[in-house]
Amino acid sequence: MNIDPVAAAVAGLVAGQLMEAPTYLQRSAVLAVKQDIFDEAGAILRAPQRHRRIVGWAGHSVLAVAIVQLYAAFFAAVAHNDHLAWWGIVAGAIHGLLGGIVVGSWPDLHPEIPRATPPPGVFYRHYGSRDVTTFVVGHLWFGAVAGTLYALLHADLPPTAAL
């Protein structure tokens, strides 16, 4: 398998940030989005309240890098390192499916941030349709960005491998 871990790491860092951008843009526009992954991740990592978002951002970034390393193995084994934007969407769908189940089935992953909030449920469904849509689209977008960037940054792949 031809895997480029540096390309995967960079793709993971960028895709992880872009994945969460719609959530925070909606929150800044005072739209009804309850999820706050950076605050949640910081709380899960037991960071002090004043450092939760930065610790959560760092934790989310590390997790995104690790996940795109798995995507890279998937790209090499299943996609044969071709059409990676599309295969990224497939990987993002699988990633979102697993993540949506984990969010709902493991309520301890959602501690108080900064006040008691109800568990989000599977795919954040207890938070409303905007949160569900943002969660699902965010994972598909993560996969598309990760696949595209990975193909473009991979030392041995032509740029055409992205599409």
C-alpha positions as CSV (number, residue, x, y, z in Angstrom):
1,M,0.0,0.0,0.0
2,N,1.2,3.5,-0.9
3,I,0.4,5.7,2.1
4,D,1.8,9.2,2.6
5,P,1.4,9.9,6.4
6,V,2.5,13.5,6.1
7,A,-0.1,14.2,3.4
8,A,-2.7,12.5,5.6
9,A,-1.7,14.6,8.6
10,V,-2.0,17.9,6.8
11,A,-5.3,16.8,5.1
12,G,-6.6,15.8,8.6
13,L,-5.7,19.1,10.2
14,V,-7.4,21.1,7.4
15,A,-10.4,18.9,7.1
16,G,-11.0,18.9,10.8
17,Q,-11.1,22.6,10.9
18,L,-13.4,22.9,7.9
19,M,-15.7,20.2,9.2
20,E,-16.5,22.3,12.3
21,A,-16.6,25.7,10.5
22,P,-20.3,25.5,9.6
23,T,-21.2,24.8,13.2
24,Y,-19.4,27.8,14.5
25,L,-20.6,30.1,11.7
26,Q,-24.1,29.1,12.5
27,R,-23.5,29.7,16.2
28,S,-21.9,33.1,15.5
29,A,-25.0,34.0,13.4
30,V,-27.1,33.1,16.5
31,L,-28.8,30.2,14.7
32,A,-30.1,27.3,16.8
33,V,-27.1,25.0,16.9
34,K,-26.4,23.5,20.2
35,Q,-23.4,21.3,19.5
36,D,-20.0,22.8,20.4
37,I,-17.5,20.1,19.7
38,F,-14.4,22.0,20.9
39,D,-16.1,22.7,24.2
40,E,-17.4,19.2,24.5
41,A,-13.9,17.7,23.7
42,G,-12.3,20.0,26.2
43,A,-14.7,18.9,28.8
44,I,-14.2,15.2,27.9
45,L,-10.5,15.8,28.3
46,R,-11.2,17.4,31.7
47,A,-9.6,20.7,30.9
48,P,-10.3,23.6,33.2
49,Q,-13.3,25.8,32.0
50,R,-11.1,28.7,30.8
51,H,-9.1,26.3,28.6
52,R,-11.8,23.9,27.3
53,R,-12.1,25.2,23.8
54,I,-8.4,25.4,23.0
55,V,-7.8,21.9,24.6
56,G,-10.9,20.6,22.7
57,W,-9.6,22.1,19.5
58,A,-6.2,20.4,20.0
59,G,-7.9,17.1,20.8
60,H,-10.2,17.3,17.8
61,S,-7.2,18.1,15.6
62,V,-5.2,15.1,16.8
63,L,-8.2,12.9,16.3
64,A,-8.8,14.3,12.8
65,V,-5.1,13.5,11.9
66,A,-5.5,9.9,13.3
67,I,-8.8,9.4,11.4
68,V,-7.3,10.6,8.1
69,Q,-4.4,8.1,8.6
70,L,-7.2,5.5,8.6
71,Y,-8.7,7.1,5.5
72,A,-5.3,6.9,3.8
73,A,-5.2,3.2,4.4
74,F,-8.7,2.9,3.1
75,F,-7.8,5.0,0.0
76,A,-4.9,2.7,-0.8
77,A,-6.6,-0.6,-0.1
78,V,-10.1,0.0,-1.5
79,A,-9.9,3.0,-3.8
80,H,-6.4,2.2,-5.2
81,N,-5.6,5.9,-4.6
82,D,-7.9,7.1,-7.3
83,H,-11.1,9.3,-7.2
84,L,-10.3,10.2,-3.6
85,A,-12.7,13.1,-3.3
86,W,-15.6,10.6,-3.9
87,W,-14.0,7.9,-1.8
88,G,-13.6,10.5,0.9
89,I,-17.3,11.1,0.9
90,V,-17.8,7.3,1.3
91,A,-15.3,7.3,4.2
92,G,-17.0,10.4,5.7
93,A,-20.3,8.6,5.6
94,I,-18.9,5.6,7.4
95,H,-17.1,7.9,9.8
96,G,-20.3,9.9,10.4
97,L,-22.3,6.8,10.9
98,L,-19.9,5.5,13.6
99,G,-19.6,8.9,15.2
100,G,-23.3,9.5,15.3
101,I,-23.8,6.2,17.0
102,V,-21.1,6.9,19.5
103,V,-22.4,10.4,20.3
104,G,-25.8,8.8,21.2
105,S,-24.9,5.6,22.8
106,W,-22.2,6.9,25.1
107,P,-23.8,9.8,27.1
108,D,-20.6,10.1,29.3
109,L,-19.0,11.7,26.2
110,H,-21.1,14.7,26.8
111,P,-20.3,16.2,30.2
112,E,-21.4,19.6,31.5
113,I,-20.2,22.4,29.2
114,P,-20.4,24.8,31.1
115,R,-23.8,24.0,32.3
116,A,-25.8,20.8,32.4
117,T,-27.1,20.0,28.9
118,P,-29.1,17.0,27.9
119,P,-27.4,14.2,26.1
120,P,-27.4,14.9,22.3
121,G,-28.7,11.5,21.3
122,V,-27.8,9.6,18.2
123,F,-26.6,12.0,15.5
124,Y,-27.4,14.9,17.9
125,R,-31.1,14.3,17.2
126,H,-32.2,15.6,20.6
127,Y,-30.8,18.9,19.6
128,G,-32.9,19.4,16.6
129,S,-32.8,19.0,12.8
130,R,-30.2,21.8,12.3
131,D,-27.7,19.9,14.5
132,V,-28.4,16.6,12.8
133,T,-27.9,18.1,9.4
134,T,-24.8,20.0,10.4
135,F,-23.3,16.8,11.9
136,V,-24.0,14.6,8.8
137,V,-23.0,17.2,6.3
138,G,-19.9,18.0,8.3
139,H,-18.7,14.4,8.1
140,L,-19.4,14.2,4.4
141,W,-17.5,17.5,3.9
142,F,-14.7,16.2,6.1
143,G,-14.3,13.2,3.9
144,A,-14.4,15.1,0.6
145,V,-11.8,17.6,1.8
146,A,-9.6,14.9,3.3
147,G,-9.7,12.9,0.1
148,T,-9.1,15.9,-2.1
149,L,-6.2,17.3,-0.1
150,Y,-4.7,13.9,0.5
151,A,-4.6,13.3,-3.3
152,L,-3.1,16.7,-4.0
153,L,-0.5,16.5,-1.3
154,H,0.5,12.8,-1.7
155,A,4.1,12.7,-3.0
156,D,3.4,9.9,-5.5
157,L,-0.1,10.7,-6.8
158,P,-1.0,12.9,-9.7
159,P,-3.4,15.7,-9.0
160,T,-6.0,13.9,-11.1
161,A,-6.3,11.3,-8.3
162,A,-8.4,13.8,-6.4
163,L,-11.3,13.5,-8.8
